[in-house]
């Protein structure tokens, strides 16, 4: 294990409880169904009960839960043990139908061609080896399997003055519009230190992702940079107005 990977693991171990509370909010609100419908629209055209899906970096289990509810056969992995504990607790009785496993997103332990779909959210940006991760996600997909990667240019404000101004404006707007500031109560200094060390912080995305995916062999690669407007809550959109979420998809 590299020192950086260990730092990332420690950070998300500390964040597990708070991130789980955020996911619980999603599970109790309208985002639960908005997310599910958006994801189902991208999956292979086959009965949901026949789809084997890998949720990479499941965190507290939001995707795993809402997709297992739909009848999909879900395997959910995360590098952080505490996140998996939160995921199992959030899933309740449904956890018996979800295969939770501790695993590195960049070094998956599954055979080639295992899954019909791979899905991930807010994971790629803080990986030490994101190209290797994309290669692994491609490897474990079946022929015609699909990748759905939801992410954003998190912490790019560290190397972009305009985005720094946008980030600071986002913090002001959370107070002006009386919504929770997701950055409060987190170790911002530690996350910024980690973000400065990972490669994607300085790279403008999703153009980079599409290029890498095509180089690896993904077909029909595309990005959706308005997906946040359809899915995210008002609080989410205000918190990340300067760094909106995007979706990149591709087929094997």
C-alpha positions as CSV (number, residue, x, y, z in Angstrom):
1,X,0.0,0.0,0.0
2,X,1.4,3.4,-0.9
3,X,1.5,6.2,1.6
4,X,-1.0,8.2,-0.4
5,X,-3.5,5.4,-0.6
6,X,-3.2,5.0,3.1
7,X,-3.8,8.7,3.7
8,X,-6.9,8.5,1.5
9,X,-8.1,5.4,3.4
10,X,-7.6,7.2,6.7
11,X,-9.4,10.3,5.5
12,X,-12.5,8.5,4.4
13,X,-12.5,6.3,7.5
14,X,-13.0,9.5,9.5
15,X,-15.6,10.8,7.0
16,X,-17.6,7.6,7.0
17,X,-20.2,8.6,9.7
18,X,-20.8,12.0,8.2
19,X,-21.0,10.8,4.6
20,X,-23.4,8.1,5.8
21,X,-25.7,10.7,7.2
22,X,-25.6,12.5,3.9
23,X,-26.6,9.2,2.1
24,X,-29.3,8.6,4.6
25,X,-30.8,12.0,3.6
26,X,-30.7,10.9,-0.1
27,X,-32.4,7.7,0.8
28,X,-35.2,9.5,2.7
29,X,-35.9,12.1,0.0
30,X,-36.9,12.4,-3.7
31,X,-33.3,11.9,-4.8
32,X,-33.7,8.2,-4.2
33,X,-36.0,7.7,-7.1
34,X,-34.4,10.4,-9.3
35,X,-31.1,8.7,-9.1
36,X,-32.6,5.2,-9.7
37,X,-34.5,6.3,-12.8
38,X,-31.4,8.1,-14.2
39,X,-29.3,5.0,-13.7
40,X,-31.8,2.5,-15.0
41,X,-32.1,4.5,-18.2
42,X,-28.4,3.8,-18.9
43,X,-28.2,0.1,-18.2
44,X,-28.2,-2.7,-20.7
45,X,-31.5,-3.7,-22.3
46,X,-32.2,-6.8,-20.4
47,X,-34.4,-7.8,-17.4
48,X,-33.2,-6.1,-14.2
49,X,-33.0,-9.4,-12.3
50,X,-30.4,-10.6,-14.9
51,X,-28.1,-7.6,-14.6
52,X,-24.9,-8.1,-12.5
53,X,-23.7,-4.7,-11.5
54,X,-20.5,-3.6,-9.7
55,X,-20.8,-0.5,-7.5
56,X,-17.2,0.8,-7.2
57,X,-16.5,3.0,-4.1
58,X,-19.9,2.3,-2.7
59,X,-19.2,4.4,0.4
60,X,-22.3,4.2,2.7
61,X,-24.1,2.1,0.0
62,X,-26.5,4.5,-1.7
63,X,-26.2,3.2,-5.2
64,X,-26.1,-0.4,-4.0
65,X,-29.3,0.0,-2.0
66,X,-31.4,1.7,-4.6
67,X,-30.4,-0.7,-7.4
68,X,-30.8,-3.8,-5.3
69,X,-34.3,-2.6,-4.5
70,X,-34.9,-2.6,-8.2
71,X,-34.0,-6.3,-8.4
72,X,-30.4,-5.9,-9.8
73,X,-27.7,-8.3,-8.6
74,X,-25.3,-5.9,-6.9
75,X,-21.7,-6.3,-5.8
76,X,-20.5,-3.3,-3.9
77,X,-16.8,-2.6,-3.1
78,X,-15.0,0.1,-1.1
79,X,-11.5,0.4,0.1
80,X,-12.6,1.7,3.6
81,X,-13.9,-0.8,6.1
82,X,-15.8,1.8,8.0
83,X,-17.7,2.8,4.9
84,X,-18.7,-0.8,4.3
85,X,-20.0,-1.0,7.9
86,X,-22.1,2.1,7.3
87,X,-23.3,0.6,3.9
88,X,-24.5,-2.6,5.5
89,X,-26.3,-0.7,8.3
90,X,-28.0,1.5,5.8
91,X,-29.1,-1.5,3.7
92,X,-30.7,-3.3,6.6
93,X,-32.3,-6.5,5.6
94,X,-31.4,-5.7,2.0
95,X,-27.7,-6.2,2.8
96,X,-28.3,-10.0,2.5
97,X,-28.9,-9.5,-1.2
98,X,-25.9,-7.2,-1.8
99,X,-22.4,-8.6,-2.0
100,X,-20.2,-6.1,0.0
101,X,-16.5,-6.5,-0.3
102,X,-13.4,-4.5,0.7
103,X,-11.4,-3.8,-2.4
104,X,-9.2,-1.2,-4.2
105,X,-11.0,0.4,-7.1
106,X,-7.7,0.4,-9.0
107,X,-7.0,-3.3,-8.4
108,X,-10.2,-5.3,-8.6
109,X,-10.1,-9.0,-7.7
110,X,-12.8,-10.2,-10.1
111,X,-12.3,-12.3,-13.3
112,X,-12.5,-10.6,-16.7
113,X,-16.0,-10.1,-18.0
114,X,-17.9,-10.5,-14.7
115,X,-20.4,-7.6,-14.8
116,X,-23.0,-6.1,-17.1
117,X,-22.5,-2.7,-15.6
118,X,-20.0,-0.8,-13.5
119,X,-21.1,2.3,-11.7
120,X,-19.2,4.8,-9.5
121,X,-19.7,8.3,-8.0
122,X,-17.2,10.8,-6.7
123,X,-14.4,8.2,-6.8
124,X,-12.1,8.8,-9.8
125,X,-11.0,12.3,-8.8
126,X,-9.2,11.1,-5.6
127,X,-7.5,8.0,-7.1
128,X,-3.8,7.7,-7.2
129,X,-3.9,5.8,-10.5
130,X,-7.1,6.7,-12.3
131,X,-6.0,5.3,-15.7
132,X,-5.4,1.9,-14.1
133,X,-8.9,2.2,-12.5
134,X,-10.5,2.7,-15.9
135,X,-8.6,-0.2,-17.3
136,X,-9.8,-2.4,-14.4
137,X,-13.4,-1.3,-14.9
138,X,-13.2,-2.1,-18.6
139,X,-11.6,-5.5,-17.8
140,X,-14.4,-6.7,-15.5
141,X,-17.2,-5.7,-17.9
142,X,-18.8,-8.2,-20.1
143,X,-19.0,-7.6,-23.9
144,X,-21.6,-4.8,-24.4
145,X,-21.4,-4.0,-20.7
146,X,-21.6,-0.3,-19.7
147,X,-19.7,2.0,-17.4
148,X,-21.4,4.9,-15.6
149,X,-19.1,7.3,-13.8
150,X,-20.5,10.3,-12.0
151,X,-17.9,12.8,-10.8
152,X,-16.8,16.4,-10.8
153,X,-13.7,18.6,-10.9
154,X,-13.4,18.4,-7.2
155,X,-10.7,20.6,-5.6
156,X,-9.5,21.9,-9.0
157,X,-9.8,25.3,-7.3
158,X,-6.4,24.5,-5.8
159,X,-4.8,25.3,-9.2
160,X,-7.4,27.5,-10.9
161,X,-7.9,31.0,-9.5
162,X,-11.3,31.4,-11.2
163,X,-12.5,28.2,-9.7
164,X,-11.2,29.3,-6.3
165,X,-13.4,32.4,-6.6
166,X,-16.3,30.1,-7.5
167,X,-15.7,27.8,-4.6
168,X,-15.6,30.7,-2.2
169,X,-18.8,32.0,-3.7
170,X,-20.5,28.6,-3.3
171,X,-19.6,28.8,0.4
172,X,-21.3,32.2,0.7
173,X,-24.4,31.0,-1.1
174,X,-25.0,28.2,1.2
175,X,-25.2,30.7,4.1
176,X,-27.3,33.2,2.1
177,X,-29.8,30.5,0.9
178,X,-29.7,28.7,4.3
179,X,-28.7,25.3,3.2
180,X,-26.1,23.0,4.8
181,X,-22.5,23.7,3.7
182,X,-21.1,20.2,3.1
183,X,-17.6,21.4,3.7
184,X,-18.2,22.5,7.3
185,X,-17.3,19.9,9.8
186,X,-14.8,18.2,7.5
187,X,-11.0,18.3,7.6
188,X,-10.6,20.6,4.6
189,X,-6.9,21.0,5.1
190,X,-6.3,17.3,5.0
191,X,-8.5,16.8,1.9
192,X,-6.8,19.6,0.1
193,X,-3.4,18.1,0.9
194,X,-4.5,14.8,-0.6
195,X,-6.2,16.5,-3.5
196,X,-2.9,18.3,-4.3
197,X,-1.1,14.9,-4.5
198,X,-3.5,13.0,-6.8
199,X,-3.2,13.5,-10.6
200,X,-6.7,14.6,-11.6
201,X,-6.9,17.7,-9.5
202,X,-5.0,19.7,-12.2
203,X,-6.8,18.1,-15.2
204,X,-10.0,19.6,-16.7
205,X,-12.6,16.9,-17.0
206,X,-14.6,15.1,-18.4
207,X,-12.6,15.6,-21.7
208,X,-9.8,13.7,-20.1
209,X,-12.0,10.8,-19.1
210,X,-13.5,10.4,-22.6
211,X,-10.0,10.4,-24.1
212,X,-8.7,7.7,-21.7
213,X,-11.8,5.6,-22.1
214,X,-11.5,5.6,-25.9
215,X,-7.8,4.8,-25.7
216,X,-8.6,1.8,-23.5
217,X,-11.3,0.5,-25.9
218,X,-14.6,1.8,-24.7
219,X,-17.2,2.4,-27.4
220,X,-20.0,5.0,-27.6
221,X,-18.2,7.3,-25.1
222,X,-20.1,10.4,-24.1
223,X,-20.5,12.9,-21.3
224,X,-23.5,14.6,-19.8
225,X,-22.6,17.8,-18.0
226,X,-26.2,18.8,-17.1
227,X,-27.0,15.6,-15.2
228,X,-26.8,17.5,-11.9
229,X,-29.8,19.7,-12.9
230,X,-32.0,16.6,-13.3
231,X,-30.9,14.7,-10.2
232,X,-29.3,16.7,-7.5
233,X,-31.1,18.4,-4.6
234,X,-31.2,22.2,-4.3
235,X,-28.6,22.0,-1.5
236,X,-26.3,19.8,-3.7
237,X,-26.5,22.2,-6.6
238,X,-25.8,25.3,-4.4
239,X,-22.8,23.5,-2.7
240,X,-21.2,22.6,-6.0
241,X,-22.4,25.2,-8.4
242,X,-18.8,26.0,-9.5
243,X,-17.9,22.3,-9.9
244,X,-21.1,20.7,-11.3
245,X,-21.4,16.9,-11.5
246,X,-20.9,15.2,-14.8
247,X,-21.6,11.7,-16.1
248,X,-19.3,9.8,-18.5
249,X,-20.5,6.6,-20.0
250,X,-19.0,4.0,-22.3
251,X,-19.7,0.5,-23.6
252,X,-17.3,-2.4,-23.9
